[in-house]
Amino acid sequence: MGELVLCGINTHACIRMAAIDAYQRDLRVVLAEECIDSYNEEHARVSLDYMNEKIAKVAVVAEVIEALRPGAAGPAE
């Protein structure tokens, strides 16, 4: 199983759809919290609530960087 870290704009649209697509392909999905955003805060919040701990893991960038160290457990574990 691979892992995908997502960042980008429109949490409620592009990020959500990419996360669902990756999840359906059996990838572990990590959302880099400080690297995603949306012009609609309410839609973004609802989308994050829907995705977090179900199809994706929301992680701060420091957690993602730490997880990339050799031998480290990924943030989605």
C-alpha positions as CSV (number, residue, x, y, z in Angstrom):
1,M,0.0,0.0,0.0
2,G,1.3,3.5,-0.9
3,E,0.8,6.8,0.8
4,L,-0.2,10.1,-0.8
5,V,0.2,13.5,0.8
6,L,-2.2,16.1,-0.6
7,C,-2.0,19.8,-0.6
8,G,-3.9,22.4,-2.6
9,I,-6.8,24.7,-2.9
10,N,-10.5,24.1,-2.4
11,T,-10.6,21.5,0.3
12,H,-14.3,20.9,-0.4
13,A,-13.8,20.2,-4.1
14,C,-10.4,19.3,-5.5
15,I,-8.8,18.0,-2.3
16,R,-11.9,16.0,-1.3
17,M,-12.2,14.4,-4.8
18,A,-8.5,13.5,-5.0
19,A,-8.6,12.0,-1.5
20,I,-11.6,9.9,-2.3
21,D,-10.0,8.8,-5.6
22,A,-6.8,7.8,-3.9
23,Y,-8.6,6.0,-1.0
24,Q,-10.6,4.0,-3.5
25,R,-7.2,2.9,-5.0
26,D,-6.1,1.6,-1.6
27,L,-3.7,4.5,-0.9
28,R,-3.3,5.9,2.6
29,V,-4.2,9.5,2.2
30,V,-2.7,12.3,4.3
31,L,-3.9,15.9,4.2
32,A,-1.2,18.4,5.0
33,E,-3.3,20.7,7.2
34,E,-1.4,24.0,6.6
35,C,-1.2,23.3,2.9
36,I,-4.9,23.0,2.1
37,D,-7.4,25.8,2.0
38,S,-10.7,26.9,0.6
39,Y,-12.6,30.0,-0.2
40,N,-15.5,28.6,1.7
41,E,-14.6,27.8,5.3
42,E,-17.9,26.0,6.1
43,H,-17.6,23.6,3.2
44,A,-13.9,23.0,4.0
45,R,-14.8,22.2,7.6
46,V,-17.5,19.8,6.6
47,S,-15.2,18.1,4.1
48,L,-12.4,17.7,6.6
49,D,-14.8,16.3,9.2
50,Y,-16.1,13.8,6.6
51,M,-12.6,12.8,5.5
52,N,-10.5,12.8,8.7
53,E,-9.9,9.4,10.2
54,K,-12.3,7.8,7.7
55,I,-10.6,8.1,4.3
56,A,-7.7,10.4,5.2
57,K,-5.6,11.6,8.1
58,V,-5.2,15.3,8.6
59,A,-1.7,16.0,9.8
60,V,0.4,19.1,10.4
61,V,3.4,19.5,8.1
62,A,5.8,18.7,11.0
63,E,4.2,15.3,11.3
64,V,4.5,14.7,7.6
65,I,8.2,15.6,7.6
66,E,8.9,13.4,10.6
67,A,7.1,10.5,8.9
68,L,9.4,10.9,5.9
69,R,12.5,10.1,7.9
70,P,13.9,6.6,7.2
71,G,12.3,4.0,9.4
72,A,9.6,6.3,10.7
73,A,6.0,5.3,10.8
74,G,3.7,7.3,8.5
75,P,1.3,9.9,9.8
76,A,-1.6,7.7,8.5
77,E,-0.8,4.9,10.9
